[in-house]
Amino acid sequence: MSPICLLPDLLINQIAAGEVIERPASALKELLENSLDAGATEIAVQLEGGGIKLLRVRDNGGGIAPEQLPFALLRHATSKIASLDDLQRVASMGFRGEALASMAAVAQVTLTSRNAEAAHAWQIQAVDGTQSETTPAAHAHGTSVEMRELYFNTPARRKFLKSESTEFAYCAEAFKRIVLSRPDVAFSLQHNNRMMWQLPAQSLAQRIVALLGDEFAQGAVTVDRQAAGLHLYGLASQPAYSRATRDAQHFFLNGRFIRDKVVAHAIRQAYQDILHNQRHPAFVLFLDLPPELVDVNVHPAKSEVRFRESQAVHQFVFHTLQQALSAPVTAHEEVAHTPPPQHAQSNPVQQAMPLHTAAEPLAFYDTLFGTAARNQERVSITDYSGAPALPESDVGIPPLGFALAQLSGIYILAQNQRGLVVVDMHAAHERIVYEKLKNALDQQQIPTQQLLIPASFAADALDIATVEEDQAALAQLGFDLAPISPTTLAVRAMPAMLKQAHAEAAARDVLHELREYGASRALTERRNELLATLACHSAVRANQQLTLEEMNHILREMERTERSGQCNHGRPTWFQISIAELDAMFMRGQ
């Protein structure tokens, strides 16, 4: 066994960098937070090569005194806290003193700063963790941090970085989060000498519109409530503006972007009665509370927190958001969302039921198909409980029988040898398509369908980068996507099993999986979840009227599909009610 030894500082910092500086976007977040902590009112960001080649952040904050510059690049050197009491009530964005030291260990870092008392700026550089002497430099009041060639000295780690376009997209996302959190600060972002964003100091409403668009602002409700030292404010979307992914969810705690399970659950609960479970709300929400009521020292990236009174926070967020979403809409919103008036009826009347029936269904099919229906290949299936169904009878009735009617636009009613079969048509069809997609992907032969008119939709930079980088994965899934502008994608082909009407929604779901998990994980460990989502887009919907032929096609497909007794979520797709059970219900023979 090797002896225990103390690791050198450079290696310690390189290890820490793997957690703190995962990619250029992580470094950008840390530098922007440092600028805000320094009291900056103007912050400029310059990137080259997605931030891998160059990442420079310049601010007009308070600056660093010349004698303090060497400490700024040392591990656990910080001006934010000095004791355990300070740690328990952190009010600044940064406090660990790890970010700059981590960058200096895995990149070429130049720090230039000038405070109000200095006649000129001073500069210090670090390469491989070794610092240069402090030298005079030209710089306005404030600080610039320049990071070049991220992970140049750890090539194995650099291989894990994505393409330049993808890394820039992550940087742009980190930039947007910081920009949303501080509308009182002016920001700009350049990439490869091209100005991408230039935002003046403005109101919160103006900043939200600038970043998320008028559509979100017009489709959102205002949230603003204070109680017991807690203050929740911002905008939350109405159900009509729901999204297929969580990419428009921004929650800030004391100005810091976080992802917290307590908060996420409270928001889901507030929307549970008004939003379909496969849709996600969009929001920009800010929660302010005393710093001593939350522990931000949970994770190096500081995106996870721990509340001292998590139940109180949960209830406050839930009730505040629920109240905002249930408030009466304005007259303008009523006009926009009220359905056309119906003819008034003075008395309740029995509404017509769209119950499509087939008189003498067996004779109908015998006439239609002749002896072919009687001599068709016999199929065995398994019912929802796992017990084998009765074998096909000698009269040629298939295990799930023949369709009689469609009930409430949801259920297929069929008659087989045992009695009545009730099928949840969406759940059953979803399983059919899901199994077909699995088999096709296993054989790497998902059939595609070219769209006569490509379906275009608005996309952010990360979506564009994902399409450019993961063309092979998209093709394997049966999609042909291409950028047609810096903010627009087009679906040119999609799996033939899916409905073309859902091209945009299906493409967005695929892109979300590739963005969230990467192509490799999406096609392996996340494969079934992804295919189940695509199957849902293709399955027949509630209230979709089917012909008898279409209903029987679903029944025959169920009989040929493995695990067709359960939907993709584990619920039963059909029930058998025997003649004996019906007789018992009506007490026949008693």
C-alpha positions in Angstrom: 0.0 0.0 0.0 1.4 3.4 -0.9 2.1 5.8 1.9 -0.3 8.7 2.6 1.1 12.0 1.2 -0.1 15.5 1.0 -1.1 16.5 -2.6 0.6 19.5 -4.2 -1.5 22.7 -4.4 -1.7 22.6 -8.2 -3.2 19.1 -8.2 -5.6 20.1 -5.4 -6.8 23.1 -7.5 -7.1 20.9 -10.6 -9.2 18.5 -8.7 -11.4 21.3 -7.4 -11.7 22.7 -10.9 -13.5 19.6 -12.0 -16.4 20.5 -9.7 -16.3 24.3 -9.8 -15.3 24.9 -13.5 -17.0 22.1 -15.3 -17.1 24.1 -18.6 -16.6 27.7 -19.8 -20.2 28.5 -18.7 -19.3 27.6 -15.1 -16.3 30.0 -15.2 -18.5 32.7 -16.7 -21.1 32.3 -14.0 -18.4 32.7 -11.3 -16.8 35.7 -12.9 -20.2 37.5 -13.4 -21.1 36.8 -9.7 -17.8 38.3 -8.6 -18.5 41.4 -10.7 -21.9 41.8 -9.1 -20.4 41.4 -5.6 -17.9 44.1 -6.5 -20.8 46.5 -7.1 -20.5 46.8 -10.8 -23.2 48.6 -12.8 -21.8 47.7 -16.2 -20.4 44.3 -17.2 -19.0 43.3 -20.6 -18.3 39.7 -21.6 -16.1 38.7 -24.6 -15.9 35.1 -25.8 -13.9 33.3 -28.4 -14.4 29.7 -29.4 -17.4 29.2 -27.1 -15.3 30.5 -24.2 -12.7 27.7 -24.6 -10.2 29.9 -26.3 -11.0 33.1 -24.5 -13.3 34.2 -21.8 -13.0 37.8 -20.6 -15.3 39.6 -18.1 -14.8 43.3 -17.6 -16.7 45.4 -15.0 -16.7 48.9 -13.4 -16.9 47.6 -9.9 -14.9 48.6 -6.8 -11.7 47.0 -8.0 -8.9 45.2 -6.1 -6.0 47.0 -4.3 -2.6 46.2 -5.8 -1.3 44.5 -2.6 -4.4 42.2 -2.7 -4.0 40.9 -6.2 -1.7 38.0 -5.4 -4.3 36.7 -2.9 -7.1 36.8 -5.4 -5.8 33.8 -7.3 -5.1 31.7 -4.2 -7.4 28.9 -3.0 -9.8 29.8 -0.2 -8.8 33.4 -0.3 -12.0 35.6 -0.2 -13.2 39.0 0.9 -16.8 37.7 1.3 -16.6 35.8 4.7 -14.2 35.7 7.6 -15.9 33.4 10.2 -18.5 30.7 10.6 -21.1 33.3 11.6 -20.5 34.9 8.2 -20.9 31.6 6.4 -24.2 31.0 8.1 -25.6 34.3 6.8 -24.0 34.6 3.3 -25.5 37.6 1.4 -22.9 37.7 -1.4 -23.1 35.6 -4.6 -19.6 34.1 -4.1 -17.9 33.2 -0.8 -15.8 30.0 -1.2 -12.7 31.6 -2.7 -12.3 28.6 -5.1 -13.3 29.8 -8.5 -10.3 32.0 -9.5 -7.8 29.5 -8.0 -9.5 26.7 -10.0 -9.3 28.7 -13.2 -5.6 29.5 -12.6 -4.9 25.8 -12.3 -6.5 24.7 -15.6 -6.2 27.8 -17.8 -4.0 30.8 -18.5 -5.5 33.6 -16.3 -4.8 37.3 -16.4 -6.3 39.5 -13.6 -6.2 43.3 -14.1 -7.8 45.7 -11.6 -7.9 49.3 -10.5 -9.6 50.6 -7.4 -10.7 54.1 -6.7 -7.6 55.1 -4.9 -5.1 53.8 -7.4 -3.4 56.1 -10.0 -3.4 53.2 -12.5 -4.3 49.6 -12.8 -2.2 46.5 -11.8 -2.0 43.1 -13.4 -1.1 39.6 -12.4 -0.9 36.4 -14.5 -1.1 32.7 -13.6 -0.1 29.7 -15.7 -0.1 26.1 -14.3 -0.8 27.6 -10.9 2.3 29.7 -10.9 1.8 33.4 -10.4 3.8 36.2 -12.0 4.9 39.4 -10.3 2.3 42.2 -10.1 3.0 44.8 -12.9 1.4 48.1 -13.8 -1.3 48.1 -16.5 -3.8 50.3 -18.3 -7.4 49.9 -17.2 -10.4 52.0 -16.1 -11.8 51.7 -12.6 -12.9 48.1 -12.1 -11.6 44.7 -12.9 -11.0 42.4 -15.9 -10.5 38.7 -15.7 -9.2 37.0 -18.8 -9.1 33.2 -19.1 -7.5 31.6 -22.1 -7.3 27.9 -23.3 -9.4 26.2 -20.7 -8.0 22.8 -19.7 -4.9 23.3 -21.9 -2.8 21.4 -19.3 -5.3 18.6 -18.7 -6.0 17.3 -22.2 -8.0 14.3 -21.0 -10.4 16.7 -19.3 -10.6 19.0 -22.3 -11.9 16.1 -24.5 -15.1 16.2 -22.4 -15.9 19.7 -23.6 -18.4 19.9 -26.5 -18.1 21.8 -29.7 -17.6 25.6 -29.7 -21.2 26.2 -30.7 -22.5 24.0 -27.9 -20.2 25.6 -25.3 -21.2 29.0 -26.4 -24.9 28.0 -26.0 -24.2 27.0 -22.4 -22.4 30.3 -21.8 -25.3 32.2 -23.3 -27.7 30.4 -20.9 -25.5 31.2 -17.9 -25.3 34.8 -19.1 -29.1 35.0 -19.4 -29.7 33.8 -15.9 -27.3 36.4 -14.4 -28.8 39.1 -16.6 -32.3 38.2 -15.4 -31.3 38.3 -11.8 -30.0 41.9 -12.0 -32.0 44.2 -14.4 -30.4 47.2 -12.7 -27.1 46.4 -14.2 -26.1 46.9 -17.9 -24.7 43.8 -19.7 -23.2 43.0 -23.0 -22.0 39.7 -24.6 -19.7 39.3 -27.6 -18.8 36.0 -29.3 -16.1 35.8 -31.9 -16.2 39.7 -32.2 -19.9 39.6 -32.9 -22.3 41.4 -30.4 -24.9 39.0 -29.3 -26.6 40.9 -26.4 -26.4 44.5 -25.3 -28.8 45.4 -22.5 -29.0 48.7 -20.6 -30.0 48.9 -17.0 -33.8 48.6 -17.0 -36.9 47.5 -15.1 -37.5 43.9 -14.3 -40.5 43.8 -16.7 -38.4 45.2 -19.5 -35.5 42.8 -18.8 -37.9 39.8 -18.9 -39.4 40.9 -22.2 -35.9 41.5 -23.6 -34.8 37.9 -22.8 -38.0 35.8 -22.9 -40.2 37.8 -25.3 -43.5 39.6 -25.3 -45.4 36.3 -25.7 -44.3 35.1 -22.3 -44.9 38.4 -20.6 -48.5 38.6 -22.1 -49.2 35.0 -21.1 -48.1 35.4 -17.5 -49.6 36.5 -14.3 -47.8 38.9 -11.8 -46.7 37.3 -8.6 -46.0 39.6 -5.6 -46.5 38.7 -1.9 -44.7 39.3 1.3 -45.2 37.5 4.6 -43.1 36.6 7.6 -39.9 37.9 6.1 -40.4 36.1 2.8 -41.0 38.0 -0.5 -41.9 36.1 -3.7 -42.3 38.2 -6.9 -42.0 37.9 -10.6 -44.0 36.4 -13.5 -45.5 32.9 -13.9 -47.1 31.6 -17.1 -50.8 30.9 -17.3 -51.6 27.3 -18.4 -52.1 28.4 -22.0 -48.4 29.3 -22.2 -47.1 25.9 -21.0 -44.0 24.4 -22.5 -42.9 20.8 -23.4 -39.7 21.3 -21.5 -38.4 23.0 -18.4 -36.1 25.3 -20.3 -38.0 28.5 -19.4 -38.0 28.1 -15.6 -36.0 30.6 -13.7 -36.0 30.7 -9.9 -33.8 33.1 -8.0 -33.1 33.0 -4.2 -31.7 36.3 -2.9 -30.6 37.0 -6.5 -29.0 33.6 -7.0 -30.3 31.1 -9.6 -31.1 27.8 -7.9 -32.6 24.4 -8.6 -34.3 23.2 -5.4 -36.5 20.2 -4.9 -38.7 21.9 -2.2 -39.4 24.9 -4.5 -39.9 22.7 -7.6 -42.5 20.6 -5.8 -44.3 23.7 -4.5 -44.5 25.1 -8.0 -45.7 21.8 -9.5 -48.4 21.5 -6.8 -49.6 25.0 -7.6 -50.1 24.0 -11.2 -51.4 20.5 -10.7 -55.1 21.2 -11.2 -54.7 23.5 -14.2 -51.8 22.0 -16.2 -51.5 18.7 -18.1 -48.8 16.6 -16.4 -46.7 16.4 -19.6 -46.5 20.2 -19.9 -44.3 22.5 -17.8 -44.9 26.1 -16.7 -42.6 29.0 -17.6 -41.7 31.5 -14.9 -39.2 34.1 -13.6 -39.6 34.1 -9.9 -37.6 35.8 -7.1 -37.6 34.7 -3.5 -36.0 37.0 -1.0 -35.6 35.9 2.6 -33.1 36.6 5.5 -29.7 35.0 4.6 -29.6 33.1 7.9 -32.7 31.1 6.9 -30.9 29.3 4.1 -27.7 27.4 3.8 -26.0 28.0 0.4 -22.9 26.1 1.3 -24.2 22.8 -0.1 -22.6 22.4 -3.5 -19.5 24.0 -5.1 -21.6 25.4 -7.9 -23.9 27.0 -5.3 -27.0 26.0 -7.4 -28.4 23.8 -4.6 -29.4 25.2 -1.2 -30.9 23.9 2.1 -33.7 25.9 3.8 -33.8 26.1 7.6 -37.6 25.9 7.5 -38.3 24.1 4.2 -41.9 23.4 5.0 -42.6 27.1 5.6 -40.9 28.0 2.3 -42.8 25.3 0.5 -46.2 26.5 1.7 -45.4 30.1 1.1 -44.3 29.5 -2.5 -47.3 27.1 -3.1 -50.0 29.4 -1.7 -48.6 32.5 -3.3 -48.4 31.0 -6.7 -51.7 29.3 -6.4 -53.4 32.5 -5.4 -51.8 34.4 -8.3 -52.9 31.7 -10.8 -56.5 31.6 -9.5 -57.0 35.4 -9.5 -59.7 36.8 -11.8 -58.3 37.6 -15.3 -58.5 41.2 -16.6 -61.1 42.2 -19.1 -58.6 42.0 -21.9 -57.7 38.5 -21.0 -61.3 37.5 -20.8 -61.9 38.7 -24.3 -58.8 36.8 -25.5 -59.6 33.5 -23.8 -63.3 33.3 -23.6 -64.8 30.7 -26.0 -67.6 31.8 -28.4 -71.0 32.1 -26.6 -73.3 29.2 -26.9 -77.1 29.5 -27.4 -78.8 29.9 -24.1 -81.0 27.0 -22.8 -83.6 27.6 -20.2 -83.7 24.0 -19.0 -81.1 21.3 -18.8 -81.5 18.8 -21.7 -80.0 15.5 -22.5 -77.0 16.0 -24.8 -76.5 13.7 -27.8 -73.9 11.0 -27.2 -71.4 10.4 -30.1 -71.8 6.7 -29.7 -70.9 5.0 -32.9 -72.5 1.5 -33.0 -72.3 -1.5 -35.3 -75.4 -3.6 -35.7 -74.7 -7.3 -35.7 -70.9 -6.7 -35.8 -69.9 -10.3 -36.4 -72.2 -10.6 -39.4 -70.8 -7.3 -40.6 -67.2 -8.5 -40.5 -68.2 -11.8 -42.0 -69.8 -10.0 -44.9 -66.9 -7.6 -45.2 -64.0 -10.2 -45.0 -65.8 -13.4 -45.8 -64.1 -16.6 -44.6 -60.8 -14.7 -44.2 -61.9 -13.4 -40.9 -62.7 -16.9 -39.7 -59.5 -18.5 -41.0 -57.1 -15.7 -39.8 -54.0 -16.7 -37.9 -54.9 -17.3 -34.2 -53.2 -14.9 -31.8 -52.7 -15.3 -28.1 -52.4 -12.3 -25.8 -52.1 -11.6 -22.0 -54.6 -9.4 -20.2 -53.8 -6.6 -17.8 -53.5 -8.8 -14.7 -50.9 -11.1 -16.3 -53.3 -14.0 -16.7 -53.6 -15.5 -20.2 -56.8 -14.5 -22.0 -59.1 -17.2 -23.3 -58.0 -18.7 -26.6 -59.7 -17.7 -29.8 -62.9 -19.4 -30.2 -63.8 -21.8 -33.0 -66.1 -19.2 -34.6 -63.1 -17.1 -35.6 -63.5 -14.2 -33.1 -60.1 -12.6 -32.2 -59.1 -12.5 -28.5 -60.1 -8.8 -28.2 -63.2 -9.3 -30.4 -64.7 -6.8 -32.8 -65.4 -3.1 -32.1 -69.0 -2.1 -31.3 -68.7 1.6 -30.4 -66.5 4.4 -29.1 -67.5 5.8 -25.7 -66.9 9.4 -24.7 -64.2 9.7 -27.3 -61.9 7.7 -24.9 -62.8 4.1 -24.8 -63.3 1.4 -27.5 -66.2 -1.0 -26.7 -65.7 -4.4 -28.3 -67.4 -7.8 -28.1 -65.4 -11.1 -27.9 -66.3 -14.7 -27.0 -66.3 -13.9 -23.3 -68.3 -10.8 -23.3 -67.5 -7.0 -23.3 -64.0 -5.6 -23.8 -63.3 -2.0 -22.8 -60.1 -0.5 -24.2 -58.4 2.9 -23.3 -57.6 3.7 -26.9 -54.9 6.3 -26.2 -53.0 4.1 -23.7 -53.3 1.1 -26.0 -52.1 2.9 -29.1 -49.3 4.5 -27.2 -47.9 1.1 -26.2 -48.3 -0.1 -29.8 -46.2 2.8 -31.2 -43.7 2.6 -28.3 -43.0 -1.1 -29.0 -42.7 -0.4 -32.8 -40.2 2.4 -32.1 -38.1 0.2 -29.8 -38.0 -2.6 -32.4 -37.1 -0.2 -35.2 -34.4 1.5 -33.2 -32.9 -1.9 -32.2 -32.7 -2.7 -35.9 -31.4 0.9 -36.7 -34.2 1.2 -39.2 -36.7 3.8 -37.9 -38.6 4.6 -41.1 -38.7 8.3 -41.8 -41.1 10.5 -43.7 -40.1 13.6 -45.5 -42.3 16.6 -44.8 -43.8 18.3 -47.9 -43.6 21.6 -46.0 -40.9 21.7 -43.3 -42.2 22.6 -39.9 -40.2 25.5 -38.5 -40.1 26.7 -34.9 -38.2 29.2 -32.7 -35.2 27.8 -31.0 -32.5 29.1 -28.6 -28.7 28.9 -29.2 -28.4 25.6 -27.3 -31.0 23.9 -29.5 -29.2 25.1 -32.6 -25.9 23.8 -31.3 -27.5 20.5 -30.3 -28.8 20.0 -33.8 -25.4 20.8 -35.4 -23.5 18.6 -33.0 -25.9 15.6 -32.8 -26.9 15.0 -36.4 -26.0 11.3 -36.2 -28.2 10.8 -33.1 -31.1 12.7 -34.7 -30.8 10.6 -37.9 -30.8 7.4 -35.8 -34.1 8.5 -34.2 -35.6 9.3 -37.6 -35.3 13.1 -37.5 -33.9 15.5 -40.1 -33.5 18.9 -38.4 -31.6 21.9 -39.7 -31.1 25.5 -38.7 -32.6 28.0 -41.2 -31.6 31.1 -39.2 -29.7 31.8 -35.9 -33.0 31.5 -34.0 -35.1 29.0 -36.1 -35.0 25.3 -36.7 -36.9 23.3 -39.4 -38.1 19.7 -39.2 -37.5 18.3 -42.7 -38.2 14.7 -41.9 -39.4 12.7 -38.9 -40.3 9.1 -38.0 -43.1 7.9 -40.2 -44.9 6.4 -37.2 -45.4 9.9 -35.7 -48.1 12.3 -36.7 -46.8 15.2 -38.8 -49.1 17.6 -36.9 -46.9 17.0 -33.9 -43.5 17.6 -35.6 -42.5 20.6 -33.6 -43.5 19.1 -30.2 -41.7 15.8 -31.0 -38.6 17.6 -32.2 -38.5 19.8 -29.1 -38.7 16.7 -26.8 -35.9 15.0 -28.6 -33.7 18.1 -28.4 -34.5 18.4 -24.7 -33.3 14.9 -24.1 -30.1 15.4 -26.1 -29.4 18.7 -24.3 -30.1 17.4 -20.9 -28.4 14.0 -21.1 -26.2 14.0 -24.2 -26.6 11.8 -27.3 -24.9 8.7 -25.7 -27.1 8.6 -22.6 -30.3 9.6 -24.6 -29.8 6.6 -26.9 -28.9 4.1 -24.2 -30.0 4.5 -20.6 -32.6 7.1 -21.5 -33.8 5.4 -24.6 -37.1 4.0 -23.3 -38.1 7.3 -21.7 -37.4 9.1 -25.0 -39.3 6.6 -27.2 -42.2 6.6 -24.8 -42.4 10.4 -25.1 -42.4 10.2 -28.9 -45.0 7.4 -28.8 -47.3 9.7 -26.8 -47.2 12.3 -29.6 -48.4 9.7 -32.2 -51.1 8.0 -30.2 -54.7 8.8 -30.8 -56.1 11.5 -28.6 -59.1 11.8 -26.4 -62.2 12.9 -28.3 -60.7 11.8 -31.6 -63.5 10.0 -33.5 -62.5 6.7 -35.0 -64.2 4.6 -37.6 -65.0 0.9 -36.9 -62.1 0.0 -39.2 -59.7 2.2 -37.2 -60.9 0.8 -33.9 -60.5 -2.7 -35.1 -57.0 -1.9 -36.4 -56.0 -0.9 -32.9 -57.4 -4.1 -31.4 -55.5 -6.3 -34.0 -52.3 -4.3 -33.3 -52.7 -4.9 -29.6 -53.0 -8.6 -30.2 -49.7 -8.6 -32.0 -47.8 -6.3 -29.6 -45.8 -7.4 -26.6 -46.9 -6.0 -23.2 -50.0 -4.5 -24.7 -51.9 -5.1 -21.5 -50.2 -2.1 -19.9 -49.5 1.4 -21.2 -46.0 2.9 -21.1 -46.7 4.2 -17.6 -47.8 0.8 -16.2 -51.6 1.4 -16.2 -53.9 -1.2 -17.8 -55.0 -0.6 -21.4 -58.1 -2.9 -21.4 -60.5 -4.7 -19.2 -62.6 -7.8 -19.8 -66.1 -8.0 -18.4 -67.6 -11.5 -18.9 -71.2 -12.3 -19.6 -71.4 -14.0 -16.2 -70.2 -10.7 -14.5 -72.8 -8.7 -16.4 -75.5 -11.3 -15.5 -74.4 -10.9 -11.8 -74.6 -7.1 -12.0 -78.2 -7.3 -13.2 -79.0 -10.3 -10.9 -80.1 -12.4 -13.8 -81.0 -15.9 -12.8 -81.4 -15.0 -9.1 
